Amino acid sequence: MDESRSEQMVEQRPMGAVDVEVAREIGRKRDQIIAQVRKVIIGQSSVIELVMIALLSRGHCLLMGVPGLAKTLLIRTLAQVLQLDFNRIQFTPDLMPSDITGTDILDESAEGRRVFRFIRGPVFTQILLADEINRTPPKTQAALLQAMQEQRVTAGGQTHSLQPPFFVLATQNPVEQEGTYPLPEAQLDRFMFEIGVDYPTFEEETSIVAQTTSDYEPVLEKVLDDSQILAFQDLVRRVPAAPYVVEYAVSLARASRPTDANAPSFVREFVEWGAGPRASQYLILGARARALLRGRYAASIEDVRALAEPVLRHRILVNFRGQAEGLNPMSLIGRLLETVTPPAEAEAE
């Protein structure tokens, strides 16, 4: 790496001895959380890990999967184990923005005067499940935008802060498209990950059926609380990421843009538009969180590559020609990972 590029990198404050001990604690807590979730959820290991990475990164998740794959149960179970407040909103075509954020009502004060009082909506929680988010019109979908980005809600001319940590998990059914409203690109970009929730394996489904049709009642133990989660979220941003790791993440995101000078030929030919700068940020934040959860104290190229799929899949739009060729964002991401090579410094990893 030349010296001018190196000087442009923001200096990363190294982790101290106390931070390293907290990082070890994250690894222990991760194992405990998974053990508790496993009492209820069978399989879906990658989904559980990605949700935990997003939570520690202060991101949000969009879960794509057909009904019956325990998406709601997973989120509710995680909220119990983490001792976080949980609300669920079932998105429907007649849902209004005020049904999410809350509304002002005319109330009578103790002095007999009539005043407006704000009644908080279900968005005032810590883990919010937005179930079948694409079943409601864009106007209502947009009610979540400010909450997801700023952790605040403005209603009736007043701004109300949400209690941290605030974490949105939205679900979509990829099969039924009739009566749905595709999420605008601005809203899609607010999600750190798009996570595909697949069918369980034969062995997993056998265990699921045996467990859920019996009188088994799991007893969940609390592993973390909100103050510990906030401390872990702060620590994630202090995990070192070498300049060449940051460069690789940026190169990967830029290579998905057909207008970029270094974009591969297949991107120019088959992509309408690619990932923006938020993708690069999430690749590095996620890499830092993934490293901590796996017992390491620095983000690596491997972490960035492992998160390329969930970070980029909803940020790449395949054009008509690409669709005619049977291509989709997943296949293009695979080709990007083969084409975009890490900097030479990564060979020392």
DAQUIKA-V603554 format. One line per field, one symbol per residue. burial: # if it has 9 or more other ideal C-beta (glycine too) atoms within 8 Angstrom, else .. A space follows every 50 residues. Layout:
BEGIN
burial->???
END
This chain:
BEGIN
burial->....##........#...##.###.##.##.###.##..###.#..#### #######.#######...##############.#.####.#...#.#### ####.............#..################.#.#########.. .##.#....#.##.#########.......#.##..#########.#..# ...##.##..#........#.###.#.######.##.############# ########.#..##..##.##..##...##.############...#### #.##..##.##########..##...#.#..##.###..#....##...
END
